[in-house]
Structures are given as C-alpha cells and as structure tokens.
Amino acid sequence: MKLIDRLNFDEKGLIPAIIQDAASGKMLTLCYMNDEALKRTLEEKKIYVFRRSKGRVMIKGETSGCVQTVKECYIDCAENSVLFKVNQDRAACHEGYFSCYFRKIDDNGDEVIEEERVFDPKTVYKDK
C-alpha cells in the first residue's frame, strides 16, 4: 500500500494541505483537498483544492491566474495533513498579497501588515 493511500481524511472527506513557497520557505496558505484534488495535484504537479464554499474541486489560481507548481510533497507523522512546497506564480492570497499570512500580531496585540500587495483583487475578482 502506498503512503498516499493511508492518509486520514476527515468525516467530510477532506484533508488540510499547507502550501509553502519552495524558494523562500514562506507559508503561503492552508487549503483543503479531497481525494480527487489530491490525486490531480500529484498527477499534474499543480495545486488543486476543494473549495468548500463552492462545493467543488478547482485549480488554485483558476480565477486569478496565480497557479502553484508543486516541487515536493510531505505527509505529517499522523498521516492527517499534507505539506506542498511550490513555485508560486505572482501571489497566493485572494487579497492580492504573496502570502495569505501577510498580517502579524505585534506585542501589543495590534495588526501589522508586513507585505506589499502584488495585485488589486478588485481588478481580478469581479465579485469583490
């Protein structure tokens, strides 16, 4: 049995996937994959996600064009999450930042934005 076949999907058939930039090591986003998204990701070397809000599998960057090309895949020790190291095209975040983790909480509990926007989401996503 292949390791991938031993993964522990949750009761909804999903598994969390951490996406990390291969070049910088920066965490880009956390998404969820079902069996189909995971298999397509491994076969095509592009990140596919299960969009819970839309109830379907889609390629990351389907709307924005900001695709993620898989370089490596890791599975955690409990076999209940995956980590993908990717080459990120332009930006990972729907808000137009390179990473979804562009905000930091400082010692006072205040939000600090640590990145510059890569693109304006209003020009990319028509529903914003």
N, C-alpha and C positions, 0 to 999 in steps of 0.2 A: 504494500500500500504506500502510495506517495504521501509525503508530508502534507501536501495541499489538501488531500482527501480527509485528513484528520482534523481539520480546522473546526472550531466550535462556533458555529453561527448562533445568534440569539434566537429567541422564540419567534421573532418576526422574519427569520432567515437572513439576518444582516450581521456583518462583522465590521468593527471600526478599522479604518485604514488611515494611518498617519502618513502625510506626504511631506517629504523633506527635500530641499534643494541639494542636489549632489555636489555642486561646486562649492557652495558656501557653508553647508550644513544647517542653514536656517530652516526652521519648521515653517511650512507653508500653510497647511490646513489639515483638518480632520474631516474625513468623509465616511460614508458607509457604503459597503458593497454587498450585493447579494451574490449568489453563486455565478450567475450569468456575467455580472460586472467584473468579478474577479477573473473568471476564465478569459473573457475578452481582453482584459488588461494584460494578462500573462501571454496571451497569444499575439496580440497586436503591438505590445510594448507602448501603449498609450493608456493613460488613466481613464477608466470608465467608473462611474459612480451610480449608485441607486439613489435617485432624488426622491426622498420621502415626501416632499411637498407636491411632487408631480406624479408619484407612484410609478416611476419608470426608470429604466437604465438609460444613461446618456453619457457621451464622452465629455470629459472635463474640457471646457472651452468651446462647447457646442455653440453657444451664443456669442461669446467674446472673441473666439479665435485663439485664446491663450491656452494652448494644449500643453500637456505634461508628458514627456517621453521618458519611459521607465529605463533606468540604468541597472537597478538592483532591487530585490525584494527580500525582506526578512520577516520571520514569524516569531512572535514572542514565546516565552517559555511555557505559558499556559495554553498556547495554541488558540487564543481567542482575540487576537488582533494582528494586523499586518503593518509593516512599515515599507514604504516605497521611497527609494532615492531616485529623483527625477531631474531631468533638464527642464526647467521652467521657461516657457515662451512668454515673455513680457511680464505678466502678473498672474498671481493665483487668486487674488481676492476680488469679490464682487463689488467691493468699494473702490477698486482701482489701485490698490496697493500690491506690492510684490508678494507680501505675505499676509495672511488673514490675521496674524499676530503682530499688527503694526502699533498696537497700543500697549503701554506699560503702566502699571500702577506704581507710583512712587512711594517713598517712605511716609508721606502724609496721606496716602490713600487717594491721591489725585491721578487723573488720567493724563498721560503724556504720549502724544503721537510721535513715534520715532522714525517714521519713514515719510518720504515724499510720494505723492500719488503718481502712478505711472500713466494712468489714463482716467478720463472723466467718465464715470459709469452712466451718466445721463445720455452720453452720445453712443454708448454701446448697448445698454439695456433700455429698450423703448418703454418698458412699464415702470421705470423709476421716475 
